[in-house]
């Protein structure tokens, strides 16, 4: 397994990890952090990072 090499890849990876764990455990500020990671992915992909 290889780690992502871009910022958008890391945001996507962390987003799915956060949402996956959040399905089983009550995480503080779940929606805010998920939104920040999704927005980070969208912006980084748009600018090609």
N, CA, C and O atoms as CSV, one atom per row, in Angstrom:
chain,resi,resn,atom,element,x,y,z
A,1,UNK,N,N,0.843,-1.169,0.000
A,1,UNK,CA,C,0.000,0.000,0.000
A,1,UNK,C,C,0.891,1.235,0.000
A,1,UNK,O,O,1.855,1.327,0.760
A,2,UNK,N,N,0.554,2.166,-0.853
A,2,UNK,CA,C,1.343,3.395,-0.943
A,2,UNK,C,C,0.562,4.565,-0.348
A,2,UNK,O,O,-0.661,4.641,-0.465
A,3,UNK,N,N,1.284,5.459,0.282
A,3,UNK,CA,C,0.662,6.653,0.838
A,3,UNK,C,C,0.450,7.680,-0.268
A,3,UNK,O,O,1.180,7.680,-1.259
A,4,UNK,N,N,-0.539,8.552,-0.109
A,4,UNK,CA,C,-0.767,9.589,-1.124
A,4,UNK,C,C,0.418,10.539,-1.217
A,4,UNK,O,O,1.142,10.755,-0.245
A,5,UNK,N,N,0.598,11.098,-2.402
A,5,UNK,CA,C,1.720,12.007,-2.609
A,5,UNK,C,C,1.275,13.458,-2.723
A,5,UNK,O,O,2.112,14.357,-2.805
A,6,UNK,N,N,-0.031,13.695,-2.730
A,6,UNK,CA,C,-0.533,15.056,-2.879
A,6,UNK,C,C,-1.400,15.443,-1.684
A,6,UNK,O,O,-1.859,14.594,-0.921
A,7,UNK,N,N,-1.606,16.730,-1.550
A,7,UNK,CA,C,-2.447,17.232,-0.460
A,7,UNK,C,C,-3.880,16.747,-0.645
A,7,UNK,O,O,-4.532,16.355,0.323
A,8,UNK,N,N,-4.372,16.769,-1.882
A,8,UNK,CA,C,-5.739,16.314,-2.121
A,8,UNK,C,C,-5.884,14.825,-1.787
A,8,UNK,O,O,-6.913,14.400,-1.262
A,9,UNK,N,N,-4.869,14.053,-2.089
A,9,UNK,CA,C,-4.895,12.633,-1.752
A,9,UNK,C,C,-4.963,12.405,-0.255
A,9,UNK,O,O,-5.701,11.537,0.212
A,10,UNK,N,N,-4.197,13.179,0.501
A,10,UNK,CA,C,-4.228,13.072,1.961
A,10,UNK,C,C,-5.581,13.484,2.516
A,10,UNK,O,O,-6.104,12.840,3.425
A,11,UNK,N,N,-6.153,14.559,1.973
A,11,UNK,CA,C,-7.467,15.003,2.454
A,11,UNK,C,C,-8.525,13.935,2.198
A,11,UNK,O,O,-9.370,13.675,3.055
A,12,UNK,N,N,-8.478,13.315,1.018
A,12,UNK,CA,C,-9.453,12.281,0.695
A,12,UNK,C,C,-9.271,11.079,1.611
A,12,UNK,O,O,-10.248,10.528,2.120
A,13,UNK,N,N,-8.027,10.672,1.820
A,13,UNK,CA,C,-7.714,9.535,2.693
A,13,UNK,C,C,-8.217,9.784,4.107
A,13,UNK,O,O,-8.876,8.933,4.704
A,14,UNK,N,N,-7.899,10.963,4.636
A,14,UNK,CA,C,-8.302,11.297,6.000
A,14,UNK,C,C,-9.814,11.457,6.122
A,14,UNK,O,O,-10.393,11.116,7.153
A,15,UNK,N,N,-10.455,11.974,5.074
A,15,UNK,CA,C,-11.910,12.114,5.087
A,15,UNK,C,C,-12.577,10.750,5.233
A,15,UNK,O,O,-13.431,10.570,6.101
A,16,UNK,N,N,-12.198,9.791,4.394
A,16,UNK,CA,C,-12.821,8.479,4.463
A,16,UNK,C,C,-12.478,7.761,5.764
A,16,UNK,O,O,-13.311,7.028,6.296
A,17,UNK,N,N,-11.292,7.954,6.274
A,17,UNK,CA,C,-10.925,7.382,7.568
A,17,UNK,C,C,-11.785,7.980,8.680
A,17,UNK,O,O,-12.292,7.256,9.536
A,18,UNK,N,N,-11.946,9.301,8.664
A,18,UNK,CA,C,-12.740,10.011,9.679
A,18,UNK,C,C,-14.200,9.579,9.626
A,18,UNK,O,O,-14.805,9.308,10.663
A,19,UNK,N,N,-14.770,9.511,8.422
A,19,UNK,CA,C,-16.180,9.120,8.276
A,19,UNK,C,C,-16.366,7.653,8.646
A,19,UNK,O,O,-17.367,7.291,9.266
A,20,UNK,N,N,-15.420,6.816,8.273
A,20,UNK,CA,C,-15.512,5.401,8.615
A,20,UNK,C,C,-15.467,5.159,10.114
A,20,UNK,O,O,-16.253,4.370,10.639
A,21,UNK,N,N,-14.566,5.820,10.799
A,21,UNK,CA,C,-14.488,5.679,12.256
A,21,UNK,C,C,-15.719,6.305,12.904
A,21,UNK,O,O,-16.231,5.789,13.897
A,22,UNK,N,N,-16.196,7.421,12.338
A,22,UNK,CA,C,-17.368,8.104,12.884
A,22,UNK,C,C,-18.639,7.282,12.788
A,22,UNK,O,O,-19.601,7.556,13.505
A,23,UNK,N,N,-18.665,6.285,11.925
A,23,UNK,CA,C,-19.835,5.417,11.826
A,23,UNK,C,C,-19.968,4.515,13.053
A,23,UNK,O,O,-21.061,4.034,13.353
A,24,UNK,N,N,-18.875,4.287,13.755
A,24,UNK,CA,C,-18.894,3.387,14.903
A,24,UNK,C,C,-18.665,4.079,16.238
A,24,UNK,O,O,-19.053,3.552,17.280
A,25,UNK,N,N,-18.039,5.258,16.221
A,25,UNK,CA,C,-17.672,5.963,17.451
A,25,UNK,C,C,-18.165,7.402,17.345
A,25,UNK,O,O,-18.054,8.021,16.287
A,26,UNK,N,N,-18.700,7.926,18.420
A,26,UNK,CA,C,-19.131,9.325,18.428
A,26,UNK,C,C,-17.896,10.222,18.510
A,26,UNK,O,O,-17.218,10.263,19.537
A,27,UNK,N,N,-17.610,10.935,17.429
A,27,UNK,CA,C,-16.440,11.799,17.368
A,27,UNK,C,C,-16.842,13.252,17.609
A,27,UNK,O,O,-17.878,13.696,17.113
A,28,UNK,N,N,-16.042,13.986,18.357
A,28,UNK,CA,C,-16.365,15.398,18.587
A,28,UNK,C,C,-16.175,16.210,17.309
A,28,UNK,O,O,-15.229,15.986,16.555
A,29,UNK,N,N,-17.065,17.132,17.081
A,29,UNK,CA,C,-17.003,18.028,15.910
A,29,UNK,C,C,-16.937,17.250,14.597
A,29,UNK,O,O,-16.225,17.643,13.672
A,30,UNK,N,N,-17.678,16.153,14.521
A,30,UNK,CA,C,-17.615,15.267,13.355
A,30,UNK,C,C,-17.896,16.009,12.052
A,30,UNK,O,O,-17.116,15.924,11.103
A,31,UNK,N,N,-19.005,16.735,12.008
A,31,UNK,CA,C,-19.409,17.408,10.774
A,31,UNK,C,C,-18.452,18.491,10.337
A,31,UNK,O,O,-18.195,18.657,9.145
A,32,UNK,N,N,-17.922,19.229,11.294
A,32,UNK,CA,C,-17.012,20.329,10.968
A,32,UNK,C,C,-15.715,19.789,10.372
A,32,UNK,O,O,-15.245,20.292,9.351
A,33,UNK,N,N,-15.141,18.779,10.995
A,33,UNK,CA,C,-13.878,18.228,10.508
A,33,UNK,C,C,-14.079,17.525,9.169
A,33,UNK,O,O,-13.233,17.637,8.281
A,34,UNK,N,N,-15.190,16.802,9.014
A,34,UNK,CA,C,-15.467,16.151,7.730
A,34,UNK,C,C,-15.631,17.198,6.638
A,34,UNK,O,O,-15.158,17.007,5.518
A,35,UNK,N,N,-16.294,18.298,6.954
A,35,UNK,CA,C,-16.459,19.373,5.978
A,35,UNK,C,C,-15.146,20.023,5.594
A,35,UNK,O,O,-14.924,20.332,4.423
A,36,UNK,N,N,-14.279,20.233,6.561
A,36,UNK,CA,C,-12.970,20.835,6.283
A,36,UNK,C,C,-12.139,19.922,5.383
A,36,UNK,O,O,-11.496,20.393,4.445
A,37,UNK,N,N,-12.149,18.621,5.663
A,37,UNK,CA,C,-11.399,17.680,4.836
A,37,UNK,C,C,-11.969,17.605,3.418
A,37,UNK,O,O,-11.210,17.540,2.451
A,38,UNK,N,N,-13.301,17.612,3.285
A,38,UNK,CA,C,-13.914,17.575,1.953
A,38,UNK,C,C,-13.598,18.850,1.186
A,38,UNK,O,O,-13.295,18.798,-0.006
A,39,UNK,N,N,-13.665,19.986,1.853
A,39,UNK,CA,C,-13.337,21.257,1.209
A,39,UNK,C,C,-11.858,21.307,0.839
A,39,UNK,O,O,-11.506,21.810,-0.228
A,40,UNK,N,N,-10.997,20.797,1.700
A,40,UNK,CA,C,-9.563,20.736,1.402
A,40,UNK,C,C,-9.288,19.889,0.175
A,40,UNK,O,O,-8.444,20.241,-0.649
A,41,UNK,N,N,-9.997,18.770,0.045
A,41,UNK,CA,C,-9.826,17.933,-1.145
A,41,UNK,C,C,-10.265,18.675,-2.396
A,41,UNK,O,O,-9.561,18.669,-3.406
A,42,UNK,N,N,-11.425,19.313,-2.331
A,42,UNK,CA,C,-11.947,20.018,-3.506
A,42,UNK,C,C,-11.029,21.144,-3.951
A,42,UNK,O,O,-10.761,21.294,-5.143
A,43,UNK,N,N,-10.548,21.929,-3.010
A,43,UNK,CA,C,-9.682,23.054,-3.351
A,43,UNK,C,C,-8.322,22.576,-3.857
A,43,UNK,O,O,-7.812,23.101,-4.847
A,44,UNK,N,N,-7.734,21.592,-3.193
A,44,UNK,CA,C,-6.434,21.082,-3.612
A,44,UNK,C,C,-6.520,20.414,-4.985
A,44,UNK,O,O,-5.592,20.533,-5.785
A,45,UNK,N,N,-7.621,19.713,-5.268
A,45,UNK,CA,C,-7.755,19.098,-6.588
A,45,UNK,C,C,-7.935,20.152,-7.669
A,45,UNK,O,O,-7.425,20.013,-8.781
A,46,UNK,N,N,-8.661,21.200,-7.331
A,46,UNK,CA,C,-8.900,22.276,-8.287
A,46,UNK,C,C,-7.590,22.935,-8.693
A,46,UNK,O,O,-7.392,23.254,-9.865
A,47,UNK,N,N,-6.699,23.141,-7.738
A,47,UNK,CA,C,-5.421,23.800,-8.017
A,47,UNK,C,C,-4.308,22.812,-8.349
A,47,UNK,O,O,-3.168,23.220,-8.569
A,48,UNK,N,N,-4.618,21.532,-8.388
A,48,UNK,CA,C,-3.636,20.527,-8.806
A,48,UNK,C,C,-2.564,20.217,-7.792
A,48,UNK,O,O,-1.443,19.883,-8.177
A,49,UNK,N,N,-2.857,20.314,-6.534
A,49,UNK,CA,C,-1.891,19.997,-5.492
A,49,UNK,C,C,-2.061,18.548,-5.113
A,49,UNK,O,O,-1.346,18.050,-4.244
